[in-house]
Amino acid sequence: MDALGRADAAEVQAYADELRAAFVRLREEAPALHEKARTLQVTERSRDGLVSATVGARGDLVRLDIDPRVYRRPDSRHLADAITETVQRAAATAQARVIEIFEPLIPEDQMRAHLEGDLDRVLDQMAARLREAG
């Protein structure tokens, strides 16, 4: 094996060691972070303040409050849009907080891809890291 081959092998070994260390750290620290993320709740209010939506870590609606003042201006389309937009903002905020919680262990781009269910992006990121190491 020439010097270039040894350097490539050393880089791949260093990356494997890095992955192993990250896995050990993840195994040790993840349960506490998972519990913190699992219990996360985010509340957002609509722009007019008449709708309040609370979501869990996965963006699932936990609570919806509608101020009775909505009946002063009965506009079902406006109310539906306010609810949808408020829940979507709350879900996006929850996702950002989950990413922050896991950032000490998982890079933001990897966590975001995982949360979005983008397996292709996760695998592409891993392949890119291997190419960089090799």
N, C-alpha and C positions, 0 to 999 in steps of 0.2 A: 504494500500500500504506500503510495507516495505521500508527500507532505500535505498536498491538497486534500487527499482522501482522509488523512488523519484529522485534519482541521474540520472537515465536514462531519466526520464521525463524532468528534469532540463537541461540535455545536449541537448535533442531534442528541447526544448524551446529556449535555447541559440542559436542553429543552425538556428531555424526559425527566431529569432530576427536578427541574422547576415544576413540571406537572405533578410529580409525586409529592413534593412539598406542599403544593397548593391543595392537593387532594387531602393530605393529612390535616392541614389547617382547616379545610372545609368540613371535614368529618368532626373535628373538635369544636369548631365555633358555630357551625350551621344550625344546630338545634336551638340555641338561644336566639339567633337571628330569625330563624323560621317562626318561632313563637312570637317574637316582636312583630314580624310581618303579618302573621296570621290574625293577630288581634287588632291590627291597624284599621282605623275607621277615619274617613275624611268627610267633612261636611262643607258644602258650597251653597251659596245663596244666589238666586237669580239676580239679574241686573236691577230689576224693579223691587227686589226684596220680598216678593210675595211667595216665592217657592224656595224651599230648603230641602236639599237632598243629601243623604248620608249613604256612603258606599263603603264596602269592605275592601280588603287588599286586592281582590280580583276585579273590582269595579262593580260587584253585585250590589244592587240597591237594598239597603238595610232599613232605611226610613225615608219617608217622603212627607213633608209638611207643606200645606197650602194655607196661606193666610186667608181668612174669610173675606178680606177686602177684595178678593178677585171677583166676587159677585157684584161689586159696584160697576164693573165693566165686563159684562158677560161676553167674552170673546174666546171661544173654545180653541181656535187655532193659535192664538197668542199664548194661551195657557199651555197647550200641548208643546209648542215650540220652547217655551220657557222651561218646562220640565225636562224635555230632551236635552237642551243645551246645558242645563245645570247638572244633570246626571252625567253627561259626557265630560264636563269640566272636572267634576268630582272624581270620576274614574281616571282621568289623565293625571290628576294630582296624586291619587292613590298609587298609580303605577310609578310615578316619579319618586315617591317616598319609598316604595319597595326597592327600587333601584338604589337609592341612597343607603338603605339599611344593609344591603348586600355588597355595596361597593368595596368594603375592606377585603372581601374575598373573591368577588367576581367583577371583572371589568364591565363598565356601563354598557358598552356596545354588545357584549355577550349576554348580559342580563336582559337588555331590551329585546334582543332577538329571541331569547328564550320566552319571555313574557308574551311576546307577540306571536309565539308559536311558529316562528320562521326557522324551521330545521335546516333548510338549505343555507341560510345565512350563518347559522351556528357552525355547520360543517365547513363552509367556505372559510370562516374565520380560523378554525382549527387547521385547515389545510394550508392557509397562508402562513400561519405561525410555523408549521413544519417546513414549508419552503424556505422561510427566512432562516431557520436553523440549519437547513441542509443545503 
